[in-house]
Amino acid sequence: MLHFDYDSLAVLAAVVREGSFDAAAKSMNVTQSAVSQRIRQLEEKVGSVLVVRGRPCVATEAGLQLCRHVEQVSLLQYELSERMSEMGGGGGATAATIRIGVNNDSLASWFPHVIKQAAEELNIRFDILPDDQEHTERSLKSGDALAVVTSLEAPVQGCRRVSLGSMDYIAVASPEFTEKHFADGVNLSSIGKAVCLSFDRKDTIQDQWMMLNFGEAVPISVHLVPSYEGYLACCLNGTAWGLVPSIAGKPHIERGELVELTPGKAVKVSLHWQTNSMAGDILARLGEIVLEQAKIHLEPDAFRLN
């Protein structure tokens, strides 16, 4: 059985998190040579490369396993410190940092309520990894995150899933854009000629919307705008049409700033909370807070555990 020096594991996690030996050294207030020495000693003990040196540095599979382990141990140590402080009447431990993968639209709409409540109640700090809801689970599989909000329904191996509800996406455009490009109606012909917004090349929501409304999807011309605020601003200023969460779009529709292209035809994206099935008290309570806020802000869905 291998016995690891947890200070060295913390250095490894810092290199992967910061992306370079130099940045890791600065974050831990040590020299770069000390970081290099710790990583080299770990690799000699394990017998394999843990970090692929580059810009940025990337963990190997073995390195990711160690990073996941040290994140979980750090959280357990924090929980133990909290309990010991309470028993001794102390002031409590320094706030723990938890890395969470969250889809961009949730992060820009309802998830800040989670951050506020959890930070106040659990005395934790968040390190959010934003991504598309179809891809956040990769950070859970790799060990880069301890929990994720994802559209992936099947539980990641060794993880527990809670269904949160669905986020509805509606197609919108400014009144000026609608009048110019959809004067004769919203159909595949007009959609194919009008410029659309896409978050990035992984974004498939436009195709899902076309399939829902017309039974097929056609090639469309897109602007790639990988920012929630920028995406919404481009819809509002008439740059293009796009799909936005209904909780964000409806206030603008009510004020006459946006037009819903096909009222009543929203793309429903089910969201789930996944975390390690062996999660400690803090992650368990965090999951409860996520579910509480999801019930307030998301559309009802089948709430079930796996």
NUKOL-823618 format. One record per residue (C-alpha): residue number from 1; x, y, z. Coordinates in steps of 0.1 Angstrom, whole numbers. Layout:
// NUKOL-823618
<pos->NUM; xx->X; yy->Y; zz->Z> $
...
// end
This chain:
// NUKOL-823618
<pos->1; xx->0; yy->0; zz->0> $
<pos->2; xx->13; yy->34; zz->-10> $
<pos->3; xx->14; yy->61; zz->18> $
<pos->4; xx->13; yy->96; zz->5> $
<pos->5; xx->26; yy->129; zz->19> $
<pos->6; xx->-5; yy->151; zz->18> $
<pos->7; xx->15; yy->183; zz->15> $
<pos->8; xx->29; yy->169; zz->-18> $
<pos->9; xx->-6; yy->159; zz->-30> $
<pos->10; xx->-17; yy->195; zz->-23> $
<pos->11; xx->12; yy->207; zz->-44> $
<pos->12; xx->1; yy->184; zz->-72> $
<pos->13; xx->-35; yy->197; zz->-70> $
<pos->14; xx->-22; yy->233; zz->-71> $
<pos->15; xx->-2; yy->226; zz->-103> $
<pos->16; xx->-32; yy->211; zz->-120> $
<pos->17; xx->-55; yy->238; zz->-108> $
<pos->18; xx->-32; yy->267; zz->-116> $
<pos->19; xx->-19; yy->252; zz->-149> $
<pos->20; xx->19; yy->257; zz->-142> $
<pos->21; xx->46; yy->250; zz->-117> $
<pos->22; xx->53; yy->287; zz->-113> $
<pos->23; xx->17; yy->297; zz->-107> $
<pos->24; xx->13; yy->268; zz->-82> $
<pos->25; xx->44; yy->280; zz->-63> $
<pos->26; xx->30; yy->315; zz->-61> $
<pos->27; xx->-4; yy->302; zz->-48> $
<pos->28; xx->13; yy->282; zz->-21> $
<pos->29; xx->40; yy->307; zz->-13> $
<pos->30; xx->69; yy->284; zz->-20> $
<pos->31; xx->96; yy->283; zz->-46> $
<pos->32; xx->92; yy->267; zz->-80> $
<pos->33; xx->121; yy->244; zz->-73> $
<pos->34; xx->102; yy->231; zz->-42> $
<pos->35; xx->71; yy->224; zz->-64> $
<pos->36; xx->92; yy->206; zz->-90> $
<pos->37; xx->109; yy->185; zz->-63> $
<pos->38; xx->76; yy->175; zz->-47> $
<pos->39; xx->61; yy->164; zz->-80> $
<pos->40; xx->92; yy->145; zz->-90> $
<pos->41; xx->92; yy->126; zz->-56> $
<pos->42; xx->55; yy->118; zz->-61> $
<pos->43; xx->61; yy->105; zz->-96> $
<pos->44; xx->90; yy->83; zz->-83> $
<pos->45; xx->68; yy->69; zz->-56> $
<pos->46; xx->39; yy->61; zz->-79> $
<pos->47; xx->61; yy->50; zz->-107> $
<pos->48; xx->44; yy->70; zz->-134> $
<pos->49; xx->41; yy->105; zz->-148> $
<pos->50; xx->15; yy->126; zz->-129> $
<pos->51; xx->17; yy->158; zz->-148> $
<pos->52; xx->23; yy->164; zz->-185> $
<pos->53; xx->44; yy->195; zz->-186> $
<pos->54; xx->32; yy->222; zz->-210> $
<pos->55; xx->11; yy->254; zz->-213> $
<pos->56; xx->-10; yy->246; zz->-193> $
<pos->57; xx->3; yy->216; zz->-173> $
<pos->58; xx->-23; yy->188; zz->-175> $
<pos->59; xx->-27; yy->159; zz->-151> $
<pos->60; xx->-25; yy->123; zz->-164> $
<pos->61; xx->-51; yy->98; zz->-154> $
<pos->62; xx->-30; yy->88; zz->-124> $
<pos->63; xx->-26; yy->124; zz->-115> $
<pos->64; xx->-63; yy->131; zz->-117> $
<pos->65; xx->-70; yy->102; zz->-93> $
<pos->66; xx->-46; yy->117; zz->-68> $
<pos->67; xx->-62; yy->152; zz->-72> $
<pos->68; xx->-96; yy->138; zz->-66> $
<pos->69; xx->-84; yy->120; zz->-35> $
<pos->70; xx->-67; yy->150; zz->-20> $
<pos->71; xx->-98; yy->172; zz->-26> $
<pos->72; xx->-120; yy->147; zz->-8> $
<pos->73; xx->-96; yy->144; zz->21> $
<pos->74; xx->-92; yy->181; zz->24> $
<pos->75; xx->-130; yy->185; zz->28> $
<pos->76; xx->-131; yy->157; zz->53> $
<pos->77; xx->-103; yy->173; zz->73> $
<pos->78; xx->-123; yy->206; zz->72> $
<pos->79; xx->-154; yy->189; zz->85> $
<pos->80; xx->-134; yy->173; zz->113> $
<pos->81; xx->-118; yy->206; zz->123> $
<pos->82; xx->-153; yy->222; zz->124> $
<pos->83; xx->-166; yy->194; zz->147> $
<pos->84; xx->-135; yy->196; zz->170> $
<pos->85; xx->-138; yy->234; zz->172> $
<pos->86; xx->-174; yy->231; zz->182> $
<pos->87; xx->-166; yy->205; zz->209> $
<pos->88; xx->-138; yy->228; zz->222> $
<pos->89; xx->-157; yy->260; zz->219> $
<pos->90; xx->-133; yy->273; zz->193> $
<pos->91; xx->-140; yy->298; zz->165> $
<pos->92; xx->-142; yy->272; zz->137> $
<pos->93; xx->-119; yy->262; zz->109> $
<pos->94; xx->-109; yy->284; zz->79> $
<pos->95; xx->-135; yy->282; zz->51> $
<pos->96; xx->-131; yy->252; zz->28> $
<pos->97; xx->-131; yy->256; zz->-10> $
<pos->98; xx->-152; yy->233; zz->-31> $
<pos->99; xx->-148; yy->230; zz->-68> $
<pos->100; xx->-182; yy->226; zz->-86> $
<pos->101; xx->-190; yy->222; zz->-123> $
<pos->102; xx->-220; yy->243; zz->-133> $
<pos->103; xx->-236; yy->250; zz->-167> $
<pos->104; xx->-232; yy->286; zz->-178> $
<pos->105; xx->-270; yy->294; zz->-179> $
<pos->106; xx->-276; yy->281; zz->-144> $
<pos->107; xx->-246; yy->301; zz->-132> $
<pos->108; xx->-261; yy->332; zz->-148> $
<pos->109; xx->-296; yy->327; zz->-134> $
<pos->110; xx->-305; yy->305; zz->-104> $
<pos->111; xx->-272; yy->291; zz->-91> $
<pos->112; xx->-260; yy->323; zz->-74> $
<pos->113; xx->-288; yy->317; zz->-49> $
<pos->114; xx->-271; yy->284; zz->-41> $
<pos->115; xx->-237; yy->301; zz->-37> $
<pos->116; xx->-251; yy->328; zz->-13> $
<pos->117; xx->-271; yy->303; zz->9> $
<pos->118; xx->-243; yy->277; zz->10> $
<pos->119; xx->-216; yy->303; zz->17> $
<pos->120; xx->-235; yy->317; zz->47> $
<pos->121; xx->-247; yy->284; zz->61> $
<pos->122; xx->-217; yy->261; zz->55> $
<pos->123; xx->-189; yy->287; zz->56> $
<pos->124; xx->-175; yy->274; zz->23> $
<pos->125; xx->-159; yy->291; zz->-7> $
<pos->126; xx->-168; yy->281; zz->-43> $
<pos->127; xx->-144; yy->274; zz->-72> $
<pos->128; xx->-168; yy->272; zz->-101> $
<pos->129; xx->-159; yy->254; zz->-134> $
<pos->130; xx->-184; yy->267; zz->-160> $
<pos->131; xx->-192; yy->246; zz->-191> $
<pos->132; xx->-222; yy->235; zz->-212> $
<pos->133; xx->-246; yy->213; zz->-192> $
<pos->134; xx->-239; yy->184; zz->-216> $
<pos->135; xx->-202; yy->185; zz->-207> $
<pos->136; xx->-199; yy->194; zz->-170> $
<pos->137; xx->-198; yy->158; zz->-160> $
<pos->138; xx->-163; yy->155; zz->-175> $
<pos->139; xx->-149; yy->175; zz->-146> $
<pos->140; xx->-166; yy->150; zz->-122> $
<pos->141; xx->-152; yy->120; zz->-140> $
<pos->142; xx->-118; yy->134; zz->-141> $
<pos->143; xx->-118; yy->144; zz->-104> $
<pos->144; xx->-114; yy->181; zz->-112> $
<pos->145; xx->-148; yy->188; zz->-95> $
<pos->146; xx->-165; yy->172; zz->-64> $
<pos->147; xx->-200; yy->178; zz->-78> $
<pos->148; xx->-217; yy->191; zz->-109> $
<pos->149; xx->-249; yy->204; zz->-124> $
<pos->150; xx->-254; yy->184; zz->-156> $
<pos->151; xx->-279; yy->173; zz->-181> $
<pos->152; xx->-264; yy->138; zz->-180> $
<pos->153; xx->-291; yy->115; zz->-165> $
<pos->154; xx->-271; yy->84; zz->-160> $
<pos->155; xx->-251; yy->86; zz->-128> $
<pos->156; xx->-213; yy->88; zz->-132> $
<pos->157; xx->-197; yy->56; zz->-117> $
<pos->158; xx->-195; yy->60; zz->-80> $
<pos->159; xx->-217; yy->90; zz->-79> $
<pos->160; xx->-252; yy->99; zz->-67> $
<pos->161; xx->-277; yy->118; zz->-89> $
<pos->162; xx->-306; yy->140; zz->-79> $
<pos->163; xx->-330; yy->153; zz->-105> $
<pos->164; xx->-334; yy->191; zz->-101> $
<pos->165; xx->-360; yy->199; zz->-127> $
<pos->166; xx->-358; yy->215; zz->-161> $
<pos->167; xx->-346; yy->247; zz->-176> $
<pos->168; xx->-368; yy->259; zz->-204> $
<pos->169; xx->-352; yy->276; zz->-234> $
<pos->170; xx->-372; yy->299; zz->-257> $
<pos->171; xx->-363; yy->314; zz->-291> $
<pos->172; xx->-362; yy->352; zz->-290> $
<pos->173; xx->-352; yy->381; zz->-311> $
<pos->174; xx->-355; yy->419; zz->-309> $
<pos->175; xx->-387; yy->434; zz->-324> $
<pos->176; xx->-366; yy->450; zz->-352> $
<pos->177; xx->-349; yy->417; zz->-360> $
<pos->178; xx->-382; yy->399; zz->-360> $
<pos->179; xx->-398; yy->424; zz->-383> $
<pos->180; xx->-369; yy->423; zz->-408> $
<pos->181; xx->-363; yy->385; zz->-409> $
<pos->182; xx->-396; yy->369; zz->-399> $
<pos->183; xx->-422; yy->392; zz->-415> $
<pos->184; xx->-436; yy->363; zz->-434> $
<pos->185; xx->-435; yy->339; zz->-404> $
<pos->186; xx->-411; yy->317; zz->-385> $
<pos->187; xx->-403; yy->287; zz->-407> $
<pos->188; xx->-374; yy->267; zz->-418> $
<pos->189; xx->-369; yy->289; zz->-448> $
<pos->190; xx->-367; yy->321; zz->-428> $
<pos->191; xx->-347; yy->304; zz->-400> $
<pos->192; xx->-321; yy->293; zz->-426> $
<pos->193; xx->-317; yy->329; zz->-438> $
<pos->194; xx->-315; yy->346; zz->-404> $
<pos->195; xx->-283; yy->347; zz->-384> $
<pos->196; xx->-285; yy->328; zz->-351> $
<pos->197; xx->-264; yy->330; zz->-319> $
<pos->198; xx->-246; yy->300; zz->-305> $
<pos->199; xx->-227; yy->298; zz->-273> $
<pos->200; xx->-199; yy->277; zz->-287> $
<pos->201; xx->-193; yy->248; zz->-312> $
<pos->202; xx->-206; yy->223; zz->-286> $
<pos->203; xx->-240; yy->241; zz->-284> $
<pos->204; xx->-268; yy->220; zz->-299> $
<pos->205; xx->-298; yy->239; zz->-285> $
<pos->206; xx->-307; yy->255; zz->-319> $
<pos->207; xx->-310; yy->221; zz->-336> $
<pos->208; xx->-332; yy->208; zz->-307> $
<pos->209; xx->-355; yy->238; zz->-311> $
<pos->210; xx->-358; yy->233; zz->-348> $
<pos->211; xx->-366; yy->196; zz->-343> $
<pos->212; xx->-392; yy->205; zz->-317> $
<pos->213; xx->-409; yy->231; zz->-339> $
<pos->214; xx->-405; yy->218; zz->-375> $
<pos->215; xx->-395; yy->181; zz->-371> $
<pos->216; xx->-361; yy->187; zz->-388> $
<pos->217; xx->-331; yy->210; zz->-386> $
<pos->218; xx->-315; yy->230; zz->-413> $
<pos->219; xx->-280; yy->245; zz->-416> $
<pos->220; xx->-279; yy->280; zz->-401> $
<pos->221; xx->-254; yy->308; zz->-400> $
<pos->222; xx->-242; yy->316; zz->-364> $
<pos->223; xx->-222; yy->340; zz->-343> $
<pos->224; xx->-203; yy->322; zz->-316> $
<pos->225; xx->-207; yy->342; zz->-284> $
<pos->226; xx->-193; yy->323; zz->-254> $
<pos->227; xx->-207; yy->346; zz->-227> $
<pos->228; xx->-242; yy->346; zz->-212> $
<pos->229; xx->-242; yy->384; zz->-209> $
<pos->230; xx->-229; yy->389; zz->-244> $
<pos->231; xx->-253; yy->364; zz->-259> $
<pos->232; xx->-283; yy->381; zz->-243> $
<pos->233; xx->-270; yy->415; zz->-253> $
<pos->234; xx->-268; yy->404; zz->-289> $
<pos->235; xx->-304; yy->393; zz->-288> $
<pos->236; xx->-315; yy->426; zz->-273> $
<pos->237; xx->-296; yy->448; zz->-298> $
<pos->238; xx->-308; yy->429; zz->-329> $
<pos->239; xx->-276; yy->412; zz->-339> $
<pos->240; xx->-293; yy->378; zz->-343> $
<pos->241; xx->-319; yy->355; zz->-328> $
<pos->242; xx->-311; yy->330; zz->-301> $
<pos->243; xx->-323; yy->307; zz->-274> $
<pos->244; xx->-323; yy->319; zz->-238> $
<pos->245; xx->-336; yy->305; zz->-205> $
<pos->246; xx->-372; yy->315; zz->-201> $
<pos->247; xx->-365; yy->328; zz->-166> $
<pos->248; xx->-341; yy->353; zz->-182> $
<pos->249; xx->-360; yy->360; zz->-214> $
<pos->250; xx->-396; yy->366; zz->-201> $
<pos->251; xx->-389; yy->399; zz->-183> $
<pos->252; xx->-375; yy->413; zz->-216> $
<pos->253; xx->-405; yy->400; zz->-235> $
<pos->254; xx->-429; yy->416; zz->-210> $
<pos->255; xx->-411; yy->449; zz->-215> $
<pos->256; xx->-413; yy->446; zz->-253> $
<pos->257; xx->-375; yy->443; zz->-257> $
<pos->258; xx->-377; yy->408; zz->-271> $
<pos->259; xx->-402; yy->388; zz->-291> $
<pos->260; xx->-407; yy->350; zz->-285> $
<pos->261; xx->-405; yy->334; zz->-320> $
<pos->262; xx->-427; yy->304; zz->-313> $
<pos->263; xx->-447; yy->310; zz->-281> $
<pos->264; xx->-454; yy->279; zz->-261> $
<pos->265; xx->-426; yy->258; zz->-278> $
<pos->266; xx->-398; yy->257; zz->-253> $
<pos->267; xx->-369; yy->233; zz->-253> $
<pos->268; xx->-368; yy->216; zz->-219> $
<pos->269; xx->-334; yy->206; zz->-206> $
<pos->270; xx->-335; yy->184; zz->-175> $
<pos->271; xx->-308; yy->192; zz->-150> $
<pos->272; xx->-293; yy->169; zz->-124> $
<pos->273; xx->-269; yy->172; zz->-94> $
<pos->274; xx->-242; yy->146; zz->-93> $
<pos->275; xx->-217; yy->141; zz->-65> $
<pos->276; xx->-196; yy->113; zz->-51> $
<pos->277; xx->-218; yy->87; zz->-33> $
<pos->278; xx->-193; yy->88; zz->-4> $
<pos->279; xx->-197; yy->125; zz->1> $
<pos->280; xx->-194; yy->139; zz->36> $
<pos->281; xx->-217; yy->161; zz->56> $
<pos->282; xx->-209; yy->194; zz->38> $
<pos->283; xx->-214; yy->180; zz->3> $
<pos->284; xx->-246; yy->163; zz->14> $
<pos->285; xx->-260; yy->195; zz->28> $
<pos->286; xx->-248; yy->214; zz->-3> $
<pos->287; xx->-268; yy->190; zz->-24> $
<pos->288; xx->-299; yy->197; zz->-3> $
<pos->289; xx->-294; yy->235; zz->-8> $
<pos->290; xx->-291; yy->230; zz->-46> $
<pos->291; xx->-323; yy->210; zz->-46> $
<pos->292; xx->-341; yy->236; zz->-25> $
<pos->293; xx->-332; yy->264; zz->-49> $
<pos->294; xx->-339; yy->243; zz->-80> $
<pos->295; xx->-375; yy->237; zz->-68> $
<pos->296; xx->-379; yy->275; zz->-65> $
<pos->297; xx->-363; yy->285; zz->-98> $
<pos->298; xx->-366; yy->256; zz->-122> $
<pos->299; xx->-396; yy->240; zz->-139> $
<pos->300; xx->-410; yy->210; zz->-119> $
<pos->301; xx->-397; yy->176; zz->-129> $
<pos->302; xx->-396; yy->141; zz->-115> $
<pos->303; xx->-375; yy->144; zz->-83> $
<pos->304; xx->-358; yy->111; zz->-78> $
<pos->305; xx->-326; yy->98; zz->-64> $
<pos->306; xx->-301; yy->73; zz->-79> $
// end
